[in-house]
Amino acid sequence: MEPRLCRIDSALGRVTECPREACAFWSDNACVLTGLRADLTTTPGLPELMFGLRERLGGIGVDHTLLPPGLR
């Protein structure tokens, strides 16, 4: 399996491998933040917000059906 870079960390200027299943933003074998790629690089404060949220959620399973359609 080819390594993927973490979108949040990339937006923060870090190069780290995507934690996949260990990330609260991972669902159905994909990152639910894919649709936010442009926003992560152009919206001030969004990467820090998402990073903090991911840290607070930790490895907790998230019910992704509760997310807005653009984040599912």
MOWOHU-V909298 format. One record per backbone hydrogen bond with DSSP energy under -0.5 kcal/mol. NH is the residue of the N-H (numbers start at 1). CO is the residue of the C=O. E is the energy in kcal/mol with one decimal. If there is no record, write none. Layout:
nh-><NH:NH>
co-><CO:CO>
e-><E:E>
This chain:
nh-><6:10:11:12:13:14:16:18:22:23:26:27:30:32:34:36:37:40:41:41:42:43:44:46:47:49:50:51:52:53:54:55:56:57:58:60:64:66:67:71:72:72>
co-><16:6:7:8:10:9:14:4:19:20:23:30:27:25:31:33:34:36:37:38:38:39:42:43:43:45:46:47:48:49:50:51:52:53:54:57:62:63:64:68:68:69>
e-><-2.6:-2.3:-1.9:-1.1:-1.6:-3.1:-0.7:-3.4:-2.0:-2.5:-1.4:-3.0:-1.2:-3.1:-1.3:-2.0:-1.4:-2.8:-0.9:-0.6:-1.1:-2.4:-0.8:-1.7:-0.5:-2.3:-2.8:-2.5:-2.5:-2.4:-2.6:-2.3:-2.4:-2.5:-2.0:-2.1:-1.4:-2.0:-1.0:-2.6:-0.5:-1.0>
